[in-house]
Amino acid sequence: LDEVKEVISISNCGFQPSHMPPDEPLEKLNKVAKTQLHDYVSTIAAMYKDNAFHNFEHASQVAMAECKLLSRVVNPKLSGVSDDNPEGHGSTLHDSYGITSDPLVQFACVFSALIHDVDHPGVPNSTLLSENEAMAQTYGKRSMAEQQSFDLAWNLLMDARFNELKLAICGDNTDELNRFRQILINVVLATDVMDKDLNELRAKRWDRSFGTSVVEEAKKDKIDRKATVVIEHMIQAADVAHTMQHWHIYHKWNSRLFSEMYSAYSAGRTTENPAEGWYEGELGFFDTYIIPLAKKLDECGVFGVASSEYLSYAERNRMEWEDKGKFIVEEYLQEYKAASDAVASKDTIMEDDEREG
């Protein structure tokens, strides 16, 4: 947590590893680096627990959502406006804040999505405080799951067997490796939306960048501040992308989250029955987090006309949940109990077979 920075440095022109010729396409990267990337992702996938919601499928969905968000950032090269003419729509300074010209930032955003829930325990940080004292002490009793996910993924990447992959990402450049680490820390920690202090830091940074408390500072510092705000809000949106997509996608992942939390309750890991407040909780989540977040995607100005899509889906899902949610919670509960009974029955049959065998 003490490594989270208010402003991350964004490269003016992007970093090109010294061993990669300019404009070299991705498929021309050496086979060793590609093999190591494949091995790294496979290892990360195996480190995810078999939770109903916080699993590798969720990480994959967040990564895809992050890619989509990045693809919708206004690109000045495609808009026909250059930095020599920053007044027009689509300029780097006014629309993308350097994100489209910094490949390390873009890769780090997707990489963060991939690793953000590694080894997730299937319960929130509030439960981990009482459940894992050693972990609580290690991480200062804050953002424990997120900090552990970063540590596991970073330590794996630092292993010598991924040296060629690191060269492909940052070259033989310690400054770029440190910048890559900094971006990952800020982005992964941004997925903890329950930490009061981190939320206050982000709210103040947003206000200084896009609100009423804009500070006077050098042009690059101002751009970097806005870029930092944008990439953190992007991962937050990607992490809950199911709430801003078609209803059936929202329904699918909401059901899985309910199942994960009800499983923790049934196992005695949590004391509150999630079914009792799930309907009202979802409405509150839409009103206090999802819809304001979708509006910020529009207000930051980097997504052009595409930003309205996220808000539209969020508002429609909220309306449909308000109309159908109470009945759906009952369905979730029945589905969970039916699945649990089926597993219990299967276990009983297997035990009987073992005794007879």
Helices and strands as residue ranges (DSSP letters): G 26-28, H 31-47, H 56-71, H 76-79, I 92-96, G 99-101, H 103-115, H 125-131, H 133-138, H 144-157, G 160-162, H 163-170, H 174-189, H 196-210, H 219-239, G 241-244, H 247-266, G 274-276, H 278-285, I 286-290, H 291-299, G 304-306, H 307-356
